Amino acid sequence: MDEIELVRPTPEHKESAEDFRQEFYDCGEKIINGSALLDRLEYGNWIEHIRKNSNPETVTKDWVVFDTFFAVRKSDGRIVGIIDIRHNTDNEFLSKYGGHIGYSVRPSERRKGYATQMLQKALGYAKSIGLTEVMLGCYSDNLGSIRTIEKCGGVLTETKPFLDGKPMNVYWIML
């Protein structure tokens, strides 16, 4: 497994980000968890969206300040994942389901250890912005995410139905 780094998206990432997004769509995945709406917005609008919402003075009403990063493989610069770190969970959806961190690994790069690297780096970032514990949620049948979260210190605190009725797990990680 190659090493990755978390980098803030820029306009220069447009082509590789659109390729990243398209791979999810080609695999029948219409939602990219932790992407701060990359799956729904045109790239230029998405860059503005994440810039605006990373600032407490301009964050969207009824949402929270967050930072979004691409996970970029150092050896070739390929975007292998995306991760969103929310500064708090002062929102009904986040406090019940979404938590402080959401992430996705592109389909062709799964089961290679990238999710664990991404989450470990995100936990370091979360600590650097003053968080002492973080919440993460995933479907109860998502064995890859369960292993990743538990490998990074996650403790299962609750299993409950998600909005779609499927069971989901809630984990907390002490930083």
BAZADO-749791 format. One record per residue: x negated, y, z of N, C-alpha, C in turn; residue in three letters. Coordinates in steps of 0.001 Angstrom, whole numbers, padded with zeros to 6 digits, always signed. Each point is the difference from the previous one (the first is absolute). Example, Ala and Ser with C-alpha at 12.3 -4.5 7.8 and 13.67 -1.06 7.14 Angstrom:
# BAZADO-749791
-013190-005690+007800+000890+001190+000000-000900+001200+000000Ala;+000350+001050-000720-000820+001190+000060+000770+001090+000730Ser;
# end
This chain:
# BAZADO-749791
-000846-001188+000000+000846+001188+000000-000884+001242+000000Met;+000343+000926-000846-000728+001256-000093+000492+000975+001056Asp;-000863+000926+000352+000358+001030+000967+000869+001060-000674Glu;+000898+000558+000784+000865+001075-000495-000235+001261+000820Ile;+000476+001101-000537+000027+001253+000749+001377+000606-000180Glu;+000438+000739+001009+001270+000712-000104-000295+001394-000537Leu;+000667+000353-001093-000205+001311-000612+001341+000686-000199Val;-000015+001301+000180+001215+000773-000235+000269+000081-001507Arg;+001240-000216-000392+000342+000100-001424-000226+001412-000531Pro;-000456+000064-001236-000214+001276-000682+000609-000100-001398Thr;+000122+001135-000690+000489-000061-001383-000872-000905-000886Pro;-001286-000123+000316-000905-000825-000799+000323-001493+000083Glu;+000760-000412+001001+000391-001403+000140+001226-000371-000837His;+000542+000953-000738+001296-000207-000661+000070-001298-000808Lys;-000923-000214-000911+000074-001176-000876-000107-001297+000800Glu;-000942-000069+000939-000164-001230+000779+001165-000198+000972Ser;+000576+001085+000494+001161-000107+000891+001235-000483-000761Ala;+000168+000481-001220+001135-000449-000803-000154-001473-000375Glu;-001223-000444-000249-000259-001418-000264+000303-000832+001248Asp;-000409+000496+001153+000274-000638+001292+001511-000181+000183Phe;+000752+001081-000195+001460-000028+000145+000632-000977-000996Arg;-000449+000044-001236+000582-000848-001038-000188-001479+000314Gln;-001112-000351+000625-000214-001406+000347+001087-000504+000953Glu;+000404+000819+000950+001100-000390+000894+001279-000219-000815Phe;+000319+000953-000864+001209-000112-000820-000040-001248-000873Tyr;-001164-000264-000612-000138-001174-000871+000202-001307+000766Asp;-000252+000026+001303+000187-001194+000840+001385-000029+000639Cys;+000881+000919-000430+001367+000023+000514+000146+000694+001340Gly;-001024+000710+000433+000048+000718+001279+000286+001468-000277Glu;+001152+000453+000436+000410+001383-000271-000341+000953+001144Lys;-000332-000562+001153-000362+000819+001163-001455-000266+000327Ile;-000773+001085+000169-001396-000110+000396-000091+000544+001422Ile;-000006-000898+000969-000035+000415+001404-001240+000845+000283Asn;+000197+001018+000836-001110+000855+000389-000491+000929-001080Gly;+000790+000185-001056-000478+000812-001126+000516+001431+000018Ser;+000764+000357+001026+000522+001373+000087+000737+000396-001280Ala;+000750-000936-000560+000860+000198-001170-000737-000005-001342Leu;-001220-000533-000053-000674-000149-001291+000856-000829-000949Leu;+000795-000898+000555+000862-000848-000822+001204+000745-000572Asp;+000222+001241+000433+001193+000733-000445-000286+001355-000650Arg;-001205+000507+000155-000308+001344-000488-001022-000032-001125Leu;+000097+000965-000905-001024+000209-001020-001283+000390+000737Glu;-001152-000408-000516-001255+000123+000738-000297+001429+000472Tyr;+000150+000975-000862-000277+001388+000402+000911+000457+001135Gly;+001272-000360-000078+000945+000331+001072-000359-000746+001283Asn;-000480-001239-000146-000395-000794+001169-001201+000634+000703Trp;-000981+000457-000769-001173+000666+000592+000454+001217+000814Ile;+000907+000763-000553+000523+001169+000728+000772-000443+001241Glu;+000779-001073-000115+000769-000540+001118-000915-000410+001167His;-001065-000732-000296-000876-000438+001099-000815+001172+000564Ile;-000363+000969-000856-000716+001187+000491+000893+000781+000964Arg;+001226+000231-000408+000953+000758+000803+000265-000689+001342Lys;+000137-001315-000029+000373-000731+001214-001178-000362+000896Asn;-001203+000359-000397-001151-000198+000880-000231+001216+000902Ser;+000847+001011-000160-000148+001252+000741+001229+000222+000887Asn;-000200+000190+001310+001146+000215+000897+000860+001211-000379Pro;-000593+000983-000671+000742+001201-000363+000877-000189-001235Glu;-000280-001032-000801+000749-000181-001245+000654-001377-000127Thr;-000078-000805+001053+000569-001349-000063+001505+000070-000266Val;+000493-000952-000775+001416-000079-000328+000843-000083+001271Thr;+001086+000763+000021+000911-000026+001149+000475-001438+000241Lys;+000081-000395+001243+000447-001327+000414-001001-001110-000330Asp;-001244+000338-000291-001030-001013-000202-001155+000329+000940Trp;-001132-000642-000150-001140+000222+000882-001255+000248-000832Val;-000987+000631+000616-001283+000213-000654-000656-001361-000252Val;-000557-000161-001195-000675-001256-000323-001182+000258-000919Phe;-000884-000977-000043-001141+000015-000907+000031-001291-000807Asp;-000128+000129-001305+000030-001148-000901-001367-000151-000636Thr;-000445-001255-000090-001303-000297-000574+000113-001153-000989Phe;-000787+000079-001049-000208-001162-000843-001123-000815+000634Phe;+000111-001320-000069-001098-000885+000351-000723-000295-001307Ala;-001225+000492-000103-000761-000100-001242-001188-000937+000217Val;-000121-000979-000884-001126-000930+000072-001266+000744-000408Arg;-001002-000048+000874-001226+000750-000243-000758-000483-001230Lys;+000043-001295-000289-000811-000541-001093+000420+000491-001383Ser;+001306+000261-000184+000458+000402-001331+001005+001149-000015Asp;+000344+000546+001182+000917+001130+000064+001458-000341-000237Gly;+000336-001292-000018+001389-000407-000251+000851+000223+001250Arg;+001192+000541-000203+000957+000139+001096+000566-001389+000288Ile;-000270-000505+001203+000508-001330+000364+001191+000091+000947Val;+000212+001173+000604+001111+000145+000923+000294+001445+000307Gly;+001022+000173+000824+000409+001329+000446+000459-000125+001440Ile;-000264+001052+000784+000374-000042+001413+000425+001391+000449Ile;+001039+000028+000799+000608+001236+000479-000101-000005+001521Asp;-000577+001048+000568-000162+000104+001448+000827+001181+000484Ile;+001033-000311+000772+000908+001036+000504-000476+000439+001379Arg;-000017+001288+000215-000548+000546+001234+000872-000267+001216His;+001263-000311-000220+000917-000364+001081+001172-000751-000621Asn;+000900-000442+000843+001204-000691-000499+001254+000755+000440Thr;-000064+001329-000021+001120+000838+000406+001048+000104-001113Asp;+000480-001140-000420+000977-000136-001067+000709-001328+000264Asn;+001303-000027-000170+000760-001208+000355-000479-001247-000747Glu;-000222+000116-001312-000446-001157-000763-001385-000464+000463Phe;-000916+000935+000145-001360-000381+000405-000037-000593+001403Leu;+000771+000566+000914-000031-000502+001377+000637-001381+000131Ser;+000904-000331-000913+000650-001320+000048-000700-001038-000869Lys;-000496+000423-001171-000482-000964-000988-001383+000309-000575Tyr;-000191+001197-000482-001181+000319-000812-001298+000119+000751Gly;+000063+000515+001215-001204+000131+000800-000957+001077-000475Gly;-001222-000075+000534-001030+000992-000292-000764-000284-001289His;-000037-001268-000403-000826-000370-001144+000790-000923-000931Ile;-000055+000321-001281+000556-000865-001027-001048-000179-001082Gly;-000036-001164-000612-001018-000248-001018+000460-001056-000994Tyr;-000683+000004-001140+000199-001020-001039-001324-000257-000687Ser;-000180-001246-000407-001134-000400-000820+000560-000393-001362Val;-000652+000440-001061+000498-000323-001344+000048-001508-000181Arg;+000994-000499-000718+000207-001448-000107-001234-000814-000396Pro;-000784+000476-000950-001156-000778-000463-001163-000018+000998Ser;+000085+000806+001050-001097+000098+000970+000377-000551+001380Glu;+001143-000647+000095+000443-000546+001281-000790-001249+000372Arg;-000004-000299+001297-000671-001177+000557-001516+000056-000186Arg;-000528+001216+000002-001448+000178-000131-000587+000749+001193Lys;+000826+000286+001015-000486+000694+001188+000104+001514-000049Gly;+000525+000549-001080+000081+001455-000104+000973+000609+001008Tyr;+001115-000667+000264+000979+000549+000949-000628+000150+001381Ala;-000786-000971+000415-000652+000085+001309-000979+001170+000033Thr;-000811+000136-001042-000924+001145-000067+000759+001319+000044Gln;+001085+000063-000771+000790+001228-000051+000547+000346+001379Met;+000590-000994+000659+000605+000264+001302-001060+000357+001025Leu;-001141-000673-000005-001067+000338+000940-000450+001450-000184Gln;-000184+000420-001238-000410+001384-000273+001110+000981+000401Lys;+001246-000374-000250+001122+000865+000371+000108+000137+001519Ala;-000277-001070+000717+000042+000076+001471-001067+000955+000518Leu;-001178-000024-000602-001042+000962+000375+000451+001425-000270Gly;+000648+000210-001140+000505+001333-000328+001092+000415+000990Tyr;+000915-000922+000306+001079+000304+000942-000565+000426+001345Ala;-001028-000684+000438-000642+000364+001269-000626+001393-000102Lys;-000596+000311-001151-000662+001299-000178+000986+001167+000020Ser;+001282-000260-000293+001001+001082+000044+000758+000004+001326Ile;-000462-000814+000959+000548+000066+001347+001020-001054+000382Gly;+000283-000935-000896+000944-001053+000371-000689-001002+000930Leu;+000747-000519+000951-000547-000992+000934+000586-001386-000238Thr;+001105-000052-000730+000616-001256-000396+000788+000259-001268Glu;+000153-001044-000804+000758+000150-001235+000985-001152-000151Val;+001095+000315-000646+001043-000988-000295-000052-000326-001482Met;+000189-001285-000312+000122-000459-001383+001159-000968-000075Leu;+000678-000012-001136+001079-000950-000212-000205-000755-001292Gly;+000452-001253-000033-000027-000776-001240+001074-001076+000077Cys;+000403-000475-001169+000960-001096-000014-000572-001214+000711Tyr;+000871-000738+000667-000411-001176+000769-000559-001115-000877Ser;+000296+000037-001298-000531-001033-000893-001238+000461-000777Asp;-000516+001175+000312-001187+000535-000677-001247-000479+000749Asn;-000378-001246-000248-001097-000608+000745-001320+000730-000182Leu;-000241+000555-001181-001233+000753-000231-000093+001214+000911Gly;+001070+000786+000083-000015+001176+000878-000048-000399+001467Ser;+000701-001052+000349-000034-000459+001395-001430-000349+000390Ile;-000693-000768-000839-001395-000366+000296-000892+001236+000079Arg;+000185+000926-000931-000799+001225-000007+000211+000794+001278Thr;+001251+000236+000351+000311+000805+001188-000520-000677+001257Ile;+000199-001300+000118-000469-000713+001190-001530-000027+000057Glu;-000656-000138-001138-001469+000006-000055-000552+001350+000489Lys;+000787+001050-000204-000416+001347+000404+000505+000370+001397Cys;+000481-000980+000752+000408+000247+001377+001484+000206+000211Gly;+000798-000199-001001+001436+000211+000123+000660-001001+000930Gly;+000888+000521+000836+000775-000827+000935+001467+000117-000401Val;+000613-001146-000278+001417-000024-000368+000832+000401+001208Leu;+000825+001039-000168+000831+000466+001112+001489-000185-000250Thr;+000375-000203-001284+001428-000106-000294+000196-000603-001392Glu;+001043-000785-000142+000473-000453-001307+001461+000402-000086Thr;+000369+000665-001092+001362+000511-000150+000349+000083-001472Lys;+001276+000166-000320+000385+000139-001412-000437+001366-000545Pro;-000548-000017-001209-000329+001235-000707+001296+000542-000611Phe;-000068+001120-000677+001186+000610-000610+000697-000933-000985Leu;-000777-000868-000655+000575-000932-000967+000460-001309+000643Asp;-000110-000096+001327+000436-001188+000722-001072-001056+000193Gly;-001112+000106-000755-001080-000977+000148-000728+000237+001331Lys;-000428-001076+000678-000715+000189+001260-001368+000642-000220Pro;-000326+000920+000887-001308+000660-000047-000639-000019+001378Met;-001307+000036+000000-000782+000036+001241-000512+001410+000244Asn;-000065+000378+001266-000597+001252+000426-001225-000332+000847Val;-001115+000593-000366-001274-000210+000693-000523+001327+000546Tyr;-000752-000100+001089-000724+001153+000534-001474-000384+000112Trp;-000841+000964-000334-001446-000168+000128-000515+001118+000896Ile;-000689-000375+001062-000634+000988+000878-001323+000414-000635Met;-000274+001305-000002-001244+000497-000616-001068+000277+001060Leu;
# end
